[in-house]
């Protein structure tokens, strides 16, 4: 069997349902493997190339004797990316603190109780160390918009709302001749022009 046949065989889906099963050990191994690629400079853009995903899948297969594909790794990476985005949104929760050393979003008991009444699924992210946060930050930190720079799927791309509002206001003021004193005077012959 030559290397092309091995690569084609590697790309085949897992027998059965086509879904790869994950557990915490494979998940931990995968995120660490990808974070190591980032740290070593293997990842050259904001996303992993197919070769990188396949390298990670091979390492998983060798370590755990499973049949992961690059697509399985890519799908699981999306899960980690959603988790990282959620953590960064929750870090901005009112009254939340951040323990950098232990990667914990801190929230006092009263705020925790009030928040988790409305958002039960957020409870796992508060007041306990966030599993694999440094690895997620290494992988997604420089390539993912968070906070004020993040846009939802229903928001238009391009100029930020505040910038657009400022531009409209400036145009209105110019139109009303309110900014005449900011415009340079017209040159005259006496000034040497």
N, C-alpha and C positions, 0 to 999 in steps of 0.2 A: 504494500500500500504506500503510494507516494504522498508527499506533503499536501497536494491539492485534495486528494481523497480524504485525508485526515481533516482538513479544514471543512470540506463539505459535510462530512460526518458530524463534525463538531457543531455545525449550525442547525442540525436537526432538533426538533422539539423533543421534550421529555415524553416518553411513551405514556399512553393513558390519556388524561384530560388535557395535556398540553400546558398545564400550570405547574410551575415550580413550587415546591413546598419550601418554606423557610422556617428557621428557628432562630433563637437568639444567638447561637454560636455562629451559624452561617452569616447572619446579618452583621454581627460584630466583625467577623473576618472580612466580609466584603467592604464595609465602610472603612476599616483600617487599611485594607489593601489599596483602595482608591485614594485615601488621604496620603498614603505613602507615595503614590504616583505624583500627586500634586506637590508634595514636599521635595521630591527628587527632580521636579521640573519636567516630568513626562507629559503632563497635560499642558498643551500649548495654547489653548483657547479657553473660552468660557464653558465649553462642554467637552465631554470625553468623546474621542473618536471611536469608531467601531472596533478598531484594533485594541484600544485600551480596555473596552468592555469585554472583549474576547479574552484578553490576557487575564483579567480578573476572574472571568468564568473558569478558565483553565486552572487557575490557582485554587479556586473553590472546589472544582472537581477533583484535583489532586489531593487536597487536604481532607475532604469529606466523602470522597468516593460517590459523588452524585453526578447528575447530568444537567448542569446549568448551561445556558447559552448566553451569548452577549446580550440578547434581547431580555432574558430574565434579569440580568444585572441592571440593564437600563430601566426596566420597570420598577425594580426595587429601589433604584436610585431616585426615581420620581417620588416614591413614598417618603424617602429621607428628605428630599427637597421640600415637600409639603410640610413635613414636621418642622424643619428649620424655619420656614416662613411663619408658621404658627407660633413657634417659640418667640420669634422676633416681634410679632404682633403683641403677644402676651407680655413681653418685657415692657411694653409701653402702656400697660394697663394702669389706670389711676391708682396711686398709692403703692405700686409695685416697686420693689428694689431688685438689685442684681448683685449677687455674690460672685464676683469674677473668679475667685480662687476655686470655688466648688461648683460653679455653673448652676446656680440655684436662683430661680425667680422667687423672691421672698414677698410674702403678702401676709399682713397681720390677720389674726383669726376672724375679726369682724368683716374685713373686706373679702377675705377668702370665702366665708359663708355666704355673703351677699352675691359674690360673683358666681360661685358654683351652683347656686340655686337656679340661676338662669342659664348657665353654661356648664352642665355636668361633665362634659368631655374634657374641659380644661383643667379639672382637678389634678390629673396626673402630671401636670407641668409646674405646679406651684409647690414651694417649700420642700423640695427634694432634688437631689442632684439629677441633672438632665443627662441621660445616657448618651454617650458619643457626641456631645455638643462640640468639643474642640475639633473633632474630625469633620463634623458637618460644617463648621465655620471655615475650616481649611479648604473644603471642597466648594462650598457655595458662597462663602463670604465676599469674595471680590467680584463675583459674577451675577449676583442677585440683588435686584433693587429692593430695599426695605424701607420702612418708615415713610417719610414724606416723598420719597422718590418712587415708591411702588405704585403701580396702577392696577386697578381691577380689570377684569375682562370686559366690562361694559364702559370703560373710560377710554377716551380718544388719546392717541399718542401724539406727541409733538410738543407744542408750547404748554407750559404749566399754566393752570388757571390763574394764579396770582400775577404772572407775567402778562398774560393776555388782558386781565383787568387793568393793569397799569398802562399797557399800551393804548387801550381804549380811552382811558382817562386822559392820557397825554394828548391824544388826537383831539378829543373834545375840547381840552383847554387851548390847544393851538387854534382850533377852529373858532373859538370864542375870543381869540387874540389876547388871552390872558398871559401868554408867555412872550410877548413882544420884547420885554426887557432882557430876556435871555438870548435873543437872536443878535448876531453881530450887526453893527451898523453898516449901512451901505457905504462903500468906499466913494470918496469924492476926489476931485482933482487936487484939492489942497493937501490931501494926505499923501500925495505922491503916486497915485494910481491912475 
